[in-house]
Amino acid sequence: MSAAPSTIIEPFAIAHATLVTGDAESTTLDDMTVIIGANGRIEQVSPSLSTPIPSDYHMLDATGKTVMPGLINAHAHLFSGGKPINPKLATPTGQRRVAAFAHSPLGRPYIAAKARSSVMAQLCSGVTTLRTLGDVGYEAVALRDRIDAGELVGPRLLASGPLLAIPEGHGAPLIALVCPDEDAARANTLENISHGANAIKIAATGGVTDAQELGEAGSPQMTVEQMRAICDAAHESGVIVAAHAQSTEGVRRALLAGVDTIEHGAVLNDDLIELFLNNPNALRGWSALIPTLSAALPLLDVDQSVSGITDIQLENSRIVVAGMLEGARQAREAGLRVGVGTDAAMTFVTQYGTWRELDLLVKRGGFTAAEALHAATAVNAEILGVEDVTGSISTGRAADLLVVNGNPLEDLRVLEHPNLVVAAGHPIWRPDAKIKRIADLDEILDQTYAS
Ligand SMILES: [Zn+2]
């Protein structure tokens, strides 16, 4: 298939912008010009005064606007837009019905279309690199391949395919391959990688969404040996492994197995902090934490009559949410690598709300705005192993940029309405107008997190 005309890049320059570098020190440079080449990379970034723009390059005057690195969302699912999940579907029977539909000849195109619209919403909201962690099938892998082939403009995708869980464990049957033992764990990892997955996800513990009993949400599900088999198989292909872990013991087991990113997290202790910093079984000798406050906090902070979650989900939330928040604070203070992921598709987590995760890290997690921006750009790039390609605005890196009105260091909310998104040199014009927002959901979140 030949490349669609939309994927040809015309070189251009963004001139006279305020540049927020995305470091943790709030570095801001006034009147800067970024030159973007036809190869989709940054050719030059320097003061406008000393930066002549080649005559065959388009020039965008960004006076009064801020340019910053595109956001990286390290944890998303694509199968839903974030509306509260019908409690009836949270039952085992309901989940089996949804899974049967999703995997049927009728359901597969629906899931593929949903995935595409979710990825586009992420892109238009400023996310230029996205990791999926639990897909129905290989719909995210297929999208990534189309984007990489130049058939579609989209974010850089790290796609997991289905996650790996124990039989009837977290994520099964909708978005998981089940692993009764070590051999199955290894085989399913290789299955995902042979389908092109470049991320692997484990359900190390139960989860809030599908737990049927009190305490199930964080209770360990997969053994260290099973997770070790998964990590070994993935690491042999250079693929990092993420684990859903919502209890201290679940985090410990996943780290011991060699998991590279702990998703959600729990209260940490000194041994665990040391294991994050020096993890001999992780691909790069360390592990990172990706708290997902956007998915956790609203379950407690929004009234149950509005959220529609079940009593069991609410009680399990009470157990895991406090732990997640404490773990995020501890990780920040201990200097661990803390990344940004939203868990998009979960109840109240839209595909366009990455800015809300940054906002919650500041309002509830003790982060400064600069630290939150840093986590969502350079730190996330390092965690995902793409730091040579993206995560900062520098010569030779991909032109993954977000242009906003105003300064996000002063008000993160300016990220909600991007002025321009650039994905590997492809400008997305009027991105804000292309986002289909869920107004009532946004209103609930706005009211709940007004301060
Ligand atoms: Zn998730």
Boltz pocket constraint, residues with backbone or C-beta under 6 A from the ligand:
constraints:
  - pocket:
      binder: B
      contacts: [[A, 75], [A, 76], [A, 77], [A, 133], [A, 134], [A, 343]]
      max_distance: 6.0
